[in-house]
Amino acid sequence: MGKKITDKVTWVGKVDWELRKFHGDEYSTHRGSSYNSYLIRDKKTVLIDTVWLPYDKEFVSRLKEEIDLNQIDYIIANHGEVDHSGSLPELLREIPGTPVYCTANAVKSIKGQYHEDWNFITVKTGDKLELGDTTLTFIEAPMLHWPDTMFTYMSGDNILFSNDGFGQHFASETLFNDSVDPSELYAEAIKYYANILTPFSQMVIRKINEIQGLGLPLDMICPSHGIIWKDNPMQIVEKYLKWADAYQENQITIVYDTMWNATRRMAETIAEGILEADPDVTVKLYSASKTDKTDIITEVFRSRAVVVGSPTVNGGHLYAIAGILELMRGMKFKKKKAAAFGSYGWSGEAVKIINEELEKAGFEVVDTGYRATWLPDENQLEQIREYGKQLATRL
Ligand code: FEO
């Protein structure tokens, strides 16, 4: 059965406690997730979004317990990605012809995936759907995070249905932000922003300013993943404005990989040097091959600078470092500094290659980096510690 949000709105989604990987293998979901679908019952009845494809039969069957499907007048698809549109085929087999309200780009993305010519009604920003006592207003939100994305605002209850925006991969049996551990919620919200929305930060700022300019009262934000922002919903909007503005904390993250521990010794020694020179900075070290990549990206997002290390292997850097550098490139981080280091036996190209990749990724590379031969001895380690001290001021 659904869970009541207001007199008119019922949550009819799916909590996925088992989920540990999302977007294929791209995103780790240590705390599971949910696919939120909402039923609005006014004089007209509306379903906002559905749930991920593997749960389509369960979704439709549970929806039938909540309502006679033939009473659903409209379906709204705020976004075409399969975690929200995946149950449309199963649902529309039961109620074919039900209008599906979405953006023009969502018609393309939904048709592109399901190859069905459903009764699409294309909407633009400002278009309205009267339900009786309440009205829905559509707000296109392209690239937050697909071209097809839109938000839907419900008057009366003053709810913004924001789809992925303001979401978190966070399974909870309770619905609201004031019923969960705030530190766990914060960790999942910032991870979600860092990994999904960072590349679109300028659009995040523009869209929030646009919506605030409409002067709509806001009592709740209902995203399509995780909990609902009911207690002070503006808190997540304010966080988004901070995160979208080249966010950084006083943190330096060292990301490295190592074969025989020489580059790891370098990483640890650079960290000691940085902290010796600047005891106030938070320094964190992550092995790229042993640490979840989504978590590393979250730590890079929080950092003012990164230091990336790899030994030289076959004239290049290690595979895990190549992978994390590619993820960092895609994030389009702003105003972050960087440096590189690594050990080598004979040719030593890795540091130069890492620097080039960091520059391509938009980082300000502060020097040519530090290379050490073989396994550093005490004398070399002292020089590396000194390099760390210098980095503390350069980064
Ligand atoms: Fe949660 Fe972009 O789908």
Residues whose N, C-alpha, C, O or C-beta is under 5 A from the ligand:
A	BS01	FEO	E81 D83 D164
